[in-house]
């Protein structure tokens, strides 16, 4: 990605100081998604390396991963798999627990959403500590998926999420980095 595109995408984000707690600089991608040119460029940059049938499915993590994942699936002519919070899917599910800052949560997907050997791109808006992304990778692998890569618009490298995914052997693609949290 060239510097002009990177700067354009960075300028399309909104930064909210002290949210959700003092000292945090929240990187809000909804402004990027609301800007048609920025949204298109972000999706194009996320999918570019995977064109030509390199992914069978796009797995999006609730909720902003759904928005990105649907657009990516369309661009790549791939299927879309929602990974949701526990209790939101109507059919038989597989579930995995993962740690949050103040407890444990669970995410799930339909049992028949992934067939063994399918090539899957995981997508979410942001990678921070990596807890959600690592859990999603483990859930997909539990179903026999081959993880092609994990894609994010924003990486907060100081929080270590990217490194955790790479330690699992997952290729990570991010468009923007912001130091700190």
PyMOL commands that set and color helices and strands:
alter all, ss='L'
color gray80, all
select helices_A, chain A and resi 3-12+30-34+36-50+64-76+131-142+157-159+161-167
alter helices_A, ss='H'
color red, helices_A
select strands_A, chain A and resi 14-17+25-28+57-61+79-85+93-100+103-110+119-127+146-155+172-177
alter strands_A, ss='S'
color yellow, strands_A
deselect
rebuild
show_as cartoon
